[in-house]
Amino acid sequence: MLKQRSLRLLLVTTAFLFLFPFFVFASVKIMEDPGEKRPDILTIDIPSSPDHKDMPPVQFKHDLHTQAVEGECIKCHDNKEGKPVFKFKRTEDVEGRSYMDLYHENCVACHADMKGKTGEKGPLEAECRVCHNAKPATGSSWVGIDFDRSLHYTHEKAKTIKSGIKSEETNCNACHHSANMKARTTFYEKGQESACVYCHKPDSDKGFEVGNGIRSSREAAHDSCVACHLTMTEQKAETGPVDCAGCHAAENQKKIKTNTDIPRLDRNQPDQVLLTGWTDLGQNDEVNKKRIAQSMDAVPFDHKAHEAKDLSCKECHHETLNKCASCHAADKGEEKGGYIKLGRAMHDPNASQSCIGCHTEKQAAKECAGCHAQLPKKATKDQDCAACHSVDVKSKPTAMLKNTAATGSMAKAAINARTYEKVNLNDIPETVVINTIEGEYKASEFPHRMVVDAIFKQVENNTMAKAFHKNDLTMCVGCHHNSPATMTPPKCASCHDIKPDLTTGKPGLKAAYHGQCITCHQEMEVTSVLPTDCTKCHEKK
């Protein structure tokens, strides 16, 4: 229990650096402002007492204390090898209940000292419940920050971030490193840079294996990022935030400059690749031919195009930057891949890292949801698979399929051969008069061509939509939902009677019109025509 609580305390106290390592001391009155929300709240908890009669953990306002000590980190954080250590009043962890003495002696002493100098004070020794409050009035408004491609490029191009290797032109080694777990050392390995979270997990001590001592992502990030920002601040150089709110307040995140023209990150990744139903082909050609014959057609995957659309490589490469097949074998599950085979890894509709899962999430975007939110979920058919599995590899020589350059060329050729058929807008009726159920309101004059043109333009620059829709007529099926893709679809009244069909559950004509139009407007967030504004579509008689 003591060891678990010690680890818990380690995680909590290293959260100082997550919100940043300065302490401020304010009056009790400020600490009790009702309804206050702050981005710098962190929780201080210590190992349990033997009788488990513990006081509530402390909700600590980090930036507030930073201001009180005028940004002097040394008031609370010691230095080691020229860098601040983001542990309170120590460079190494202490044992058991020593934490309580560490905090009480230092915090109360500083509060008393501040009272003598400025008249303001934090809680003193007899005011336990001010800090140890089970229902603190102050809540957290902390928002996690995403180190996306734009923010990465800001650091990559920063002239103030120097390379630690004279012969190295890039500054990647300033942050990225590999680890020698036996020697407990880190080193730079060019061409093997990857996301920090692949080794430094969100929970402390959950890196490559439990108990290895690898710092949590929170601790590692702040040890690197905040320490660097502090150093540059001391050197009067342009740098990033040095307080919690600078990174973790929503309003400040909106102020971060967004880069638009970002060069592609280079990790020797392919531009296009052919995804096949096997992981690797072996030396036995007869076995290879059998595996190829039993596999579906290959998928031409545009890796370069997907990089430009995603925020980071972690969108797909969720554990490492290695190939998917390195963890997800085609024919068997492995522990390192969660026993998930390659086929499921690519097709799981509930996993955002899978192709199907990601595409399904994209359909929820407002420019797509107008149609996709209303489309019924149907069982997958063979022709659905062909939208991706489009390259016949069964007739190809085995030697070609073993050659990554050759398969990459095959993928590129298949991608470049894709076509998208457009229709002539002038062939589409400009206005459709809906008067079948005219009564209290006049007939509705539906601006058909204008709406269709708006829908077509939504897809115009959407490469994923164009790849799957194949032609403009596919979008017509969004409204004419039980009709083939044609320029002359049947009218709604050809399927929907005036009254609902209670046998089949098919809605009546009025419900069909309203359900289709209003739902589409709501899903696409069309505010110009509200569901309650009847006269916007129907002029009252």
Residue pairs with C-beta under 8 A, 6 or more apart in sequence:
1 48
2 47
2 48
2 96
5 46
5 47
5 48
6 47
6 93
6 95
6 96
7 204
7 205
8 45
8 47
9 45
9 46
9 47
9 93
9 99
10 93
10 204
10 205
11 203
11 204
11 216
11 218
12 42
12 43
12 44
12 45
12 57
13 44
13 87
13 88
14 86
14 87
14 204
14 215
14 216
14 218
14 219
14 222
15 42
15 43
15 218
16 42
16 62
16 77
16 86
16 87
16 88
17 86
17 218
17 219
17 222
17 223
17 226
18 42
18 218
18 219
18 221
18 222
19 39
19 40
19 41
19 42
19 62
19 63
19 142
19 244
19 248
20 40
20 62
20 63
20 66
20 222
20 226
20 241
20 242
20 243
20 244
20 246
20 247
21 62
21 73
21 76
21 77
21 84
21 86
21 222
21 226
22 62
22 63
22 65
22 66
22 67
22 69
22 71
22 72
22 73
22 76
22 242
22 243
23 62
23 65
23 66
23 68
23 69
23 75
23 76
24 61
24 62
24 63
24 64
24 65
24 66
24 67
24 68
24 69
25 64
25 65
25 68
25 69
25 110
25 111
25 114
25 120
25 121
25 122
26 61
26 64
26 65
26 68
26 120
26 122
27 120
27 121
27 122
28 121
28 122
28 123
28 127
28 130
30 64
31 61
31 122
31 130
31 138
32 130
32 137
32 138
33 137
33 138
34 137
35 137
35 139
36 137
36 138
36 139
37 138
37 139
37 140
37 141
38 61
38 63
38 64
38 138
38 139
38 140
38 141
38 142
38 245
39 63
39 140
39 141
39 142
39 143
39 244
39 245
39 248
39 249
39 250
40 61
40 62
40 63
40 64
40 142
40 243
40 244
40 245
40 248
41 59
41 60
41 61
41 62
41 138
41 139
41 140
41 142
42 59
42 60
42 62
43 57
43 58
43 59
43 60
44 57
44 58
44 60
44 103
45 57
45 58
46 97
46 99
46 100
46 103
47 96
47 97
47 99
48 54
49 97
55 128
55 132
56 132
56 133
56 134
57 132
58 131
58 132
59 133
59 136
59 138
61 138
62 243
62 244
63 243
63 244
63 245
65 76
66 243
68 114
68 120
69 75
69 76
71 242
73 84
73 230
74 84
75 110
76 88
76 89
76 106
77 84
77 85
77 86
77 87
77 88
77 89
78 84
78 85
78 87
78 89
78 90
78 91
79 85
80 91
83 223
83 227
83 231
84 227
84 230
85 91
86 219
86 222
86 223
86 226
87 93
88 102
88 103
88 106
89 102
89 106
90 102
94 102
104 125
107 122
107 131
108 123
108 124
108 125
110 122
111 121
111 122
111 123
111 124
112 121
112 124
114 120
114 121
114 122
115 121
115 124
122 130
122 131
123 130
123 131
141 249
141 250
142 244
142 248
143 248
143 249
143 250
143 253
144 248
145 151
145 247
145 248
145 253
146 311
147 312
148 311
148 312
149 259
149 262
149 265
149 311
149 312
150 258
150 259
150 262
151 256
152 265
152 312
153 259
153 262
153 263
154 257
154 259
155 161
155 171
155 175
156 170
156 171
156 172
158 171
160 232
160 237
160 238
160 239
161 171
161 174
161 228
162 171
162 174
163 169
163 170
163 171
163 172
163 173
163 174
164 173
164 174
164 188
165 173
165 188
168 188
168 190
172 188
172 190
172 193
173 188
173 190
175 196
175 224
176 188
176 193
176 194
177 186
177 187
177 188
177 189
178 186
178 187
178 188
178 189
178 192
179 185
179 186
179 187
179 199
179 214
180 186
180 187
181 208
181 212
184 213
191 267
191 268
193 267
194 313
194 320
194 321
195 312
195 313
195 314
195 321
196 217
196 220
196 221
197 217
197 314
198 319
198 320
198 321
199 207
199 208
199 214
200 207
200 214
200 215
200 216
200 217
200 219
200 220
200 221
201 207
201 214
201 216
201 217
202 216
202 217
202 218
203 216
204 215
204 216
204 218
204 219
205 211
205 212
205 213
205 214
205 216
206 214
206 216
207 214
207 215
208 214
215 223
225 240
226 242
228 239
229 239
229 240
229 241
229 242
230 242
232 238
232 239
233 239
233 242
240 246
240 247
241 247
241 252
245 252
246 252
247 253
264 304
264 307
264 308
265 307
265 313
267 321
269 303
269 307
270 303
270 404
270 408
271 302
271 303
271 304
271 408
271 412
272 300
272 301
272 302
272 303
272 304
272 408
272 411
272 412
272 415
273 301
273 303
273 404
273 407
273 408
273 411
274 298
274 299
274 300
274 301
274 391
274 393
274 407
274 408
274 410
274 411
275 298
275 299
275 300
275 301
275 346
276 295
276 298
276 299
276 393
276 401
276 407
277 291
277 294
277 295
277 296
277 298
277 330
277 342
277 343
278 291
278 292
278 295
278 330
278 331
279 325
279 329
279 330
279 331
279 342
280 325
281 288
281 291
281 292
281 398
281 401
281 402
282 288
285 398
288 398
288 401
289 398
292 393
292 394
292 398
292 401
293 394
295 393
296 385
296 389
297 386
297 389
297 390
297 391
297 392
297 393
297 394
298 389
298 391
298 393
298 407
298 410
298 411
299 388
299 389
299 390
299 391
300 390
300 391
300 410
300 411
300 412
300 414
300 415
301 411
302 411
302 415
305 463
306 316
307 313
309 463
309 464
310 316
313 321
315 352
315 353
315 358
316 324
316 353
316 358
317 324
317 353
318 353
319 327
320 326
320 327
324 342
324 345
324 346
325 342
327 334
327 336
327 337
328 334
328 337
328 340
328 341
328 342
328 344
328 345
329 337
329 341
329 342
330 341
330 342
330 343
331 341
332 341
333 339
333 340
333 341
337 345
340 348
344 354
345 351
345 353
345 354
346 354
346 355
346 356
347 354
347 355
347 356
348 354
348 356
348 357
349 356
349 357
349 360
350 357
351 357
352 358
352 361
355 388
359 464
359 468
362 368
362 464
363 369
363 372
364 372
364 373
366 523
366 524
366 525
367 458
367 459
367 462
367 524
368 458
368 462
368 465
369 523
369 524
370 455
370 478
370 519
370 520
370 521
370 523
370 524
371 475
371 477
371 478
371 479
371 520
373 519
373 523
374 478
374 481
374 516
374 519
374 520
374 523
375 478
375 481
387 467
387 468
390 414
391 410
391 411
391 414
393 401
393 410
396 410
400 406
400 407
401 407
418 466
418 467
419 470
420 466
420 469
420 470
420 471
421 470
421 471
421 472
421 473
422 456
422 471
422 472
423 471
423 472
423 473
423 487
425 449
425 452
425 453
425 456
427 487
428 448
428 449
428 452
428 487
429 448
429 449
430 447
430 448
430 449
430 450
431 445
431 446
431 447
431 448
431 449
432 445
432 446
432 448
433 443
433 444
433 445
433 446
434 443
434 444
434 445
434 446
434 513
435 443
435 444
436 493
436 498
436 509
437 498
437 509
437 510
440 540
440 541
441 534
441 535
441 538
441 539
441 540
441 541
442 538
442 539
442 540
442 541
443 538
444 537
444 538
446 537
452 475
452 476
455 475
455 478
456 472
456 475
458 465
459 465
459 466
459 469
459 472
459 475
469 475
471 485
473 485
473 486
473 487
474 485
476 483
476 485
476 486
476 489
477 483
477 484
477 485
478 520
479 516
479 520
480 489
480 490
481 516
482 495
483 489
483 490
492 509
492 512
492 513
493 509
495 506
496 506
496 507
496 508
496 509
496 512
497 506
497 508
497 509
498 508
498 509
498 510
499 508
500 506
500 507
500 508
500 511
507 515
517 537
518 531
520 526
521 529
521 531
522 531
529 536
529 537
530 536
534 540
